[in-house]
Amino acid sequence: MIIRPITTAEKAEEVVQLEVATWEMDPVSAVPSHLLLAVAKNGGLLLGAYEDERLIGFTFGWLGTTEAAEARPAAGWLKLCSHMTGVLSEYRDQGVGYRLKLAQREWAIQRGLDLVTWTFDPLESRNANLNVRRLGVTCRTYLRNLYGAMQDAVNAGIESDRFHVNWRITSERVRQRVDPPGAPALTAPTPQAPTRASAGAQLLNPATMGSDGLPRPAERPAEPASPRLLVEIPADVQALRRSDMGLAAAWRLHTRALFEPAFAAGYQVAEFIYEPDPSFPRSFYLLERADED
């Protein structure tokens, strides 16, 4: 697999087709090729991952400006706004998305940037594992129904709440995860996976398994009483959506009611924990008191 910039109309149209395939969306909802190219040719980022000249993944973003609270001295007000990173379904969980994000980081560092931001659905365990555990993003911003009603197969049916994450690409936290000593470029090993026990945190909302084999949110979440908190989410929200859309929507409202007050009280997402128990796989966010930056 190689990663390279996309600079032609023909290659940009391949990105559009990959968008449609990845999110199972109507082509009219995809970012059009002319916009992809306009951004790429005017200081933005459009990288493709290729295997034997077949496009299997991409990442797309542009230069943006930060809010005052996000600004860091190295790059002033500028940041990279990462809008989309997609990988064909048959290539997921093979490190393609990870390598695209590392290539994105290298691109940003070469341009003097030290902050990359993006949004993702907080109920998506796969994305949380990549973004929080492997890449080292943090989050203390929850955005309700950011994109309104979405019609693609991945998002339709529940409100489009999102985490807005900060990736401090030159920070010690991120370097420890993606640039460990002696690791070859783009293939850095993942840090040892944390566990609930090692986190030493208060679990606010322990899920239960229903008789139908679907996880149900806690009826009475605990009040935060610790500097470290755990918030549970479904281990596979897409499988849950296919089985019971109403229950998936209930998880959205349930976790929204936990994240919003926690962020307002000064907590931030610091880690992601996954327990791959075959009978009851479970996923958790670890929240800690946010550092000032």
N, C-alpha and C positions, 0 to 999 in steps of 0.2 A: 504494500500500500504506500502511495505517495500523497503528499498534500501540497497543493500549489494554488496560486492565485487564479481566479476566473476573470477573463478580460474580454471575451468575445460574446456576441449575441447568441451564437450557437450553443456555447457552454452555459450561458446564463439561462437559456431555455431548458437545458437539462436540469438545472436547479429547480425551476418551476415544476417540472414533472416529478422531481423527487419530493417537493413539498406536498403535492397532491397525493403521492403514494404514502408518504410518512404519516400524514395527519388524516388521510382519507377524506379530503375536502373537495368541494366544488372548485374547479379551476379558477372561477371568477373571484374566489376568496384568497387565492395565492398572491404573494408579492410578485408583481409582473417582472419579466426579464428586463424591460427598459429601465425600471426603477432600480433593480439590482445593479445594472451596469452604470447608471448615473451615479449611484453612491460609490461604487468601486472605483470609478475613474475620477472621483473628486474627494479623495482622502479617506474613503471608507474601506471596509474590510469585506472581502468575499473570497473565501477559500473553499476549495473542493478536495475531498478525499477520494482517491481513485485506486481501483484494483484492476489491473490489466485494461486501463483506459475506460473502465466503467465507473461512473460517478456513484459512490455508495454513501456519501455524507457531505455536508457542507456547513459552514458557519458564516453568518452575515451580520454586520454591524456598522456603526458610523461614529464619528467624533461627536461628543456631546459636551455639555457643561454641567458641572455639579451644583448641588445646593451648597450653601455656605458650610453646613455642618459636615459635608463629605469632603471638602477641599483639603488637599495636602500640598505641602510646599513644592515638591519636586515638579509637579505638572500644573500647578496653579488650579485653574478652574476646568481644565480639560480632562475628559475621560473617554473611554471607549464604551459606547452603549451597544451591548451584544443583544441583537433582536431575535435571531433564530439560529439554532443548531439542530440539524436533523440527520438521522441515520436510517437507512433502509432497515426494515424489520428483521431481515435475515442476517444482518450484521450487528445487531444489538448485543450488548454484553460481551463484545470482543475487543473493547478498548478503542474503538473508532472515535466515539465522542470525546473520550479523554484526550486522545492525541490531537483532535481538532482544537480543543480548548487550550492545550499547551502551545500549539502553533499560534493560536490567537494571542496568548500571553506573550510569546516571543515578538510577534508583530507589534504589540502595544509597547513593550519595553524598548524596542528599537526606535520608537517615535517619542520617547521620553515620557510616556504615561506610566502612572502607577496605580490606576484604579480602572477596573472594568465592572460594569453593573449589568444586571439583567433581571428578568422575572421568571418565576416558575410556579407551578401549582403545588402548594404545600402538601397536598394529599398524595402526590406521586413519589412513592418510595424509591423507584429507580433513579429519578432525577435528584432526589435528596441525597442518595448515596454518592452519586458523582459530584454534585455541587458542594455539599457540605463536608462529607468525609474525605473524599479523594482530593478535591481541589482546595478546600479550606475557606470557602466563602463564609461570611457571617450575615445575619439578617436581624433587623429590628424594625422593619417596616412591613405592615400588612395592608394590602390594597383590596378593598371589597369590589367584587364584580367589575374588575378593571376593564375588560374588553366587552362587557355587556353579554348578550346572548350569543354564544358561538354555535356554529352549525356543523363543524367537522366532527368526525366520529370519536375523536379523543376527548372532546370537550363538551359536546352537546348534552343538554339535559340538566346541568347544575350550574350555579352561578360561577363566574370566572374569577374567583378570588386568587390573588397571587402574593407570594413573597417577593419583595424587591431586595436583591442581595448585593453586597459589596464584596468584590474580589480584590484585595490589596496585594497586587501581584508581585511587589518587591518586599513584602513584609516577611518577618521571620516565620510567622505561622504558615504562610504559603510555601516558602522555600523549604521548610522542613518536610512538607508533604510531597512536593513535586521535584525537588532538587537535592535528595539525600546524597551524602558523600559516596562517591564511587559508582553511582547509578548512571547508566547510559542515557543520553538525551532521549526524551519522549517515552521512555519505558520505566520510569521511576516506580519502585514498588509502593503499594499502598501501606500507610502506617498500620500498626496492629489495630485490629478492630476493637473499639471499646465495647463494654458490656454494661448492662444495668448495674451490676454489682460494682464495677470499677468506677462508674459515674458517681456513685454515692449521692444520688439525688432523690427528691420526693416525686413519686409518680402521681400526677394529678388525676388521671382518667383511665384506670385499668379497663381494657376492653374485655368482653366476654364472648364466647363462641355460642351462637344460637344453634338450635336443633337442626337448622337448615345448612349448617356449616359456614355461616357468614358471621363476620365480627360485628359486634354491636358496641356503640359507645357507652361509656359509663353514664348511668342515670343521674348520679350526684357527684360530679367532680369535686375534688378536695380544694380547699382554699390554699393558695401558695403560702408556705411557712418555712421556706428554705432558700438559701442563696443559689441552689441548683435545682432545677425542675425538669421533669420528664413529661412530655406530652405525646400520647400515643396516637398514631394514625393507622388506617388500614394498610396491611402489607402489600396488597395488590388492588388498588382502587379501580383499575380497568376491569378486572374480573368481577368486582363487586358491582360496578355499573351494569355489566351485562346481565347479572343475576337479579339485581334489585336496585333500580335507579332511585327509588324513594329512600332507601337506606343510604345510598351514596350521598344524596342531598342532605340527609340528616347528619352525616359525618361532617359535611361542609359547615353547617351551622354550629355544630358542636365544637369543632376545633376553632372556628372563628371566635367563638365566645371565650376561648382560652387564650389564644394568641394576642388578640387586641389588648386586653387589660394587662397581660404580662409585658408586652412591649411598652405600653404606657407607663408601667411601673419601673422600667429601666432594665428589663431583661433583654437578651438577644439570643438568637439561635447560634450555638457554638459547636454542636456535634450532632451526628446522626448515628443511631444504633439499630442494627437489624439482627433479629434472632430467627434463624432459619429452621425452626421446629416444624417437621413435616405435618404434624397434626394441627398446629396453630402457629404459623409464622407471624411475627410481630415486629412492628417498626415504631421507633421513638425518636423525637427530637430532644436533645439536651439543651436547656436554656440556662444561661448564666447571666450574672449582672454585667451590663455592657461597660466596656472601657470607654472613656472619653477620647474621641479622635476627630 
